[in-house]
Amino acid sequence: MASVSAEQIRTDLLEILSQLAGVEASRIQDTDRLREDLGLDSLQSMELLSRVSDRYELDLEVEDVMDVQTVGDVVRELHKFMTQGSGQ
């Protein structure tokens, strides 16, 4: 997969989170916590993982994103995962 900027990842992630959480993308901040602030439950978190994996053709596992709590964490981990060539 071609290199994707952190900003593009953030834009795509906000679109997906907006759909899952029912919150306007423009209202979602990098510091928002997925569970506490956006209200994602475990099923929605798995759906997020699935959609991101599909969008970027990644082979993400739950273990790859276990420590993420905020939107910013997700962006950083995805960018790191993609730039290191993991899963490809």
Contacts in CASP RR format, 6 or more apart in sequence:
PFRMAT RR
TARGET T0000
AUTHOR 0000-0000-0000
METHOD contacts of the structure
MODEL  1
MASVSAEQIRTDLLEILSQLAGVEASRIQDTDRLREDLGLDSLQSMELLS
RVSDRYELDLEVEDVMDVQTVGDVVRELHKFMTQGSGQ
1 56 0 8 1.000
1 57 0 8 1.000
1 58 0 8 1.000
1 82 0 8 1.000
1 88 0 8 1.000
3 82 0 8 1.000
3 83 0 8 1.000
4 56 0 8 1.000
4 79 0 8 1.000
4 82 0 8 1.000
5 79 0 8 1.000
6 75 0 8 1.000
6 76 0 8 1.000
6 79 0 8 1.000
9 75 0 8 1.000
9 78 0 8 1.000
9 79 0 8 1.000
9 82 0 8 1.000
10 30 0 8 1.000
10 71 0 8 1.000
10 72 0 8 1.000
10 75 0 8 1.000
12 52 0 8 1.000
12 55 0 8 1.000
13 52 0 8 1.000
13 71 0 8 1.000
13 74 0 8 1.000
13 75 0 8 1.000
13 78 0 8 1.000
14 25 0 8 1.000
14 28 0 8 1.000
14 71 0 8 1.000
15 25 0 8 1.000
16 48 0 8 1.000
16 51 0 8 1.000
16 52 0 8 1.000
16 55 0 8 1.000
17 23 0 8 1.000
17 25 0 8 1.000
17 28 0 8 1.000
17 34 0 8 1.000
17 38 0 8 1.000
17 40 0 8 1.000
17 48 0 8 1.000
17 71 0 8 1.000
18 24 0 8 1.000
18 25 0 8 1.000
18 28 0 8 1.000
20 38 0 8 1.000
20 40 0 8 1.000
20 44 0 8 1.000
20 47 0 8 1.000
20 48 0 8 1.000
21 28 0 8 1.000
21 38 0 8 1.000
21 39 0 8 1.000
21 40 0 8 1.000
21 44 0 8 1.000
23 38 0 8 1.000
28 38 0 8 1.000
28 71 0 8 1.000
29 71 0 8 1.000
30 70 0 8 1.000
30 71 0 8 1.000
30 72 0 8 1.000
30 75 0 8 1.000
31 70 0 8 1.000
31 71 0 8 1.000
31 72 0 8 1.000
32 38 0 8 1.000
32 70 0 8 1.000
32 71 0 8 1.000
33 69 0 8 1.000
33 70 0 8 1.000
34 40 0 8 1.000
34 45 0 8 1.000
34 48 0 8 1.000
34 68 0 8 1.000
34 69 0 8 1.000
34 70 0 8 1.000
34 71 0 8 1.000
34 74 0 8 1.000
35 41 0 8 1.000
35 45 0 8 1.000
35 69 0 8 1.000
38 71 0 8 1.000
40 48 0 8 1.000
46 62 0 8 1.000
48 74 0 8 1.000
49 60 0 8 1.000
49 62 0 8 1.000
49 65 0 8 1.000
52 58 0 8 1.000
52 60 0 8 1.000
52 74 0 8 1.000
52 78 0 8 1.000
53 59 0 8 1.000
53 60 0 8 1.000
56 78 0 8 1.000
56 82 0 8 1.000
58 81 0 8 1.000
58 82 0 8 1.000
58 87 0 8 1.000
58 88 0 8 1.000
59 87 0 8 1.000
59 88 0 8 1.000
60 81 0 8 1.000
64 77 0 8 1.000
64 81 0 8 1.000
64 86 0 8 1.000
65 74 0 8 1.000
65 77 0 8 1.000
67 73 0 8 1.000
67 77 0 8 1.000
68 74 0 8 1.000
68 77 0 8 1.000
81 87 0 8 1.000
END
